[in-house]
Amino acid sequence: MLLRLFSYSLIFKDQNCTVNIKYPFDPLLKHHVFIALGLGIWIFLFLYVTEPMDVNEFGDQEKLIYLPIYGVIAAACYLLFMPLQNLLYRKSGYDWRLKHELIFLICFVVLTMTFARLYYLFVIVADQPNPYSLWYHIKTIFLPALTVTLPIVIINRFAFGKYKEKKLEQQKIEIEGEGQYESVRLLPDDLICIQSADNYVEVFYRDGSELKKTLIRNKLSIISDTFPELLRTHRSFIINPFHFKQWKTDNGKHLLQLSHNIEVPISKTYLDKTKARLNFTTV
């Protein structure tokens, strides 16, 4: 059922729907470990202070034995979804949307409630008559608890996502156009190549898993001088060596294959320099 929910997110294509908007997301595992640890501690403190589910009948030692397990369950369930979260992130072309976030949160809540219910039945009230019914448990325990615990997850995930966006924004380069013409701002590794087109240049870059291109008014020589990390392969092309895939020849002509099956010619003028640069880069 959980995997099916993830699959539904991948086939949902309504571009005008609110849940399809971009959502801040940080895939770094250590940040999610921090979120899980904070969630576990918060749940323990919440249970210890509010004493739901007849917790007030426990002694101080019993509280310290049984209540932390609820925090451990929530933290473990959160981390259990990390592989599935990363899979969804890759399948979406590294383009996290609100629908992905909602599906993750729903799956996390359902799994956590399931394990917490089992822990209650088979540990907390094991061999005792008249345990809380499932509906009563959900209505009077789980739902009120969610109102004070789920925001912790949402706020922290959003905050780490915004922090990651800010860091990425600082790393971006800007390929400027002349005068009032449009410029392109992107991460260095997203730039694939740039092709000269008369008084314009056509910038090829990736946006998530998609290939995009933008035409701006500028000269290839100016861009080449501005960004020496790029490689000139032809009087009409400069490339980002990061996207080099393989060498090709066609009727004695040398070509480079880049990401998204883009083929770029290599002129004799730049052949030796290109070979030396790419051999060094790909060692």
C-alpha positions, 0 to 999 in steps of 0.5 A: 500500500505504501509503495502504491502511494509512492507510485501514484505520485509519479503518475500524477501529472496535473501541472495546474494543481496546487500540490504540484508546486515546487517544495523545498527539499534537502536530501542530505541524510544527516539532516534527516537524522537530526530531524528523527532524533529531535522528533523522538526526544520531543515525543518522549517529553510530550508523553512524559509531561501530558501523561496520556493513555493512563501514563499517570499510573506508571511510576517514574522508573516505568515512565523512563522505561516505556515512554522513550520507546514511542520516541524511538518508534517515531524516529525509526519510522521516519528514517525507514522511509529515507531509501524510499524518499531518495528513490522518489527524489531520483524518479522525479528527476531531482525535482521535489514537489508538494505532492511528494512531501504530502505522500511522504508525510502521510506514509510516515504518519500511517506507519508510525501510528501502526507501530505505536498501536502494536507497541501499546497492545503487545507491550504496554497493555499486554495480557490486560483486559479492555485495551483502548479500541482502535478508533478511541486510540486514534481519536483521543491519543494519536490525532491530538499527539499529531497536532503537536508532533507533526509540525516539528517534522514539517517545520524542520524539513521545510527549514532544511530545504530552504537552507539547501536552496539558499546554499545552492543559490549562492553557488550559481553562476550567471551567464549575462546577456547584453543590455536588457536581454535575458540572462541565465542563472544556474548551478555550474554542473547544470550547464551542458554546453553553449552554442554560438548563433550569430549575435546570440548564444544558445545555452543548453542546461538541465532542469531536473531531468529535463533538457532546456535551452535559452537564447541570449544576446552575447558572444561566445568569446566573452563567455569563454573568457568569463568562465575559464572552467568551460572548454572551447571545442569549436569556434561555435561551441564551448562545453562543460567537461562535467557532462562529457560522455564519450568520443565519437568519429564520423567520416573523419570528424571528431565529435563529443557526446555529452549528457542528453545525447548532445553531440558537439563537434571538435575542430582541428584548432581545438583538438589537442587542447580538448584531448588533453583537458578531457583525458585529465578530467576523466582519469 
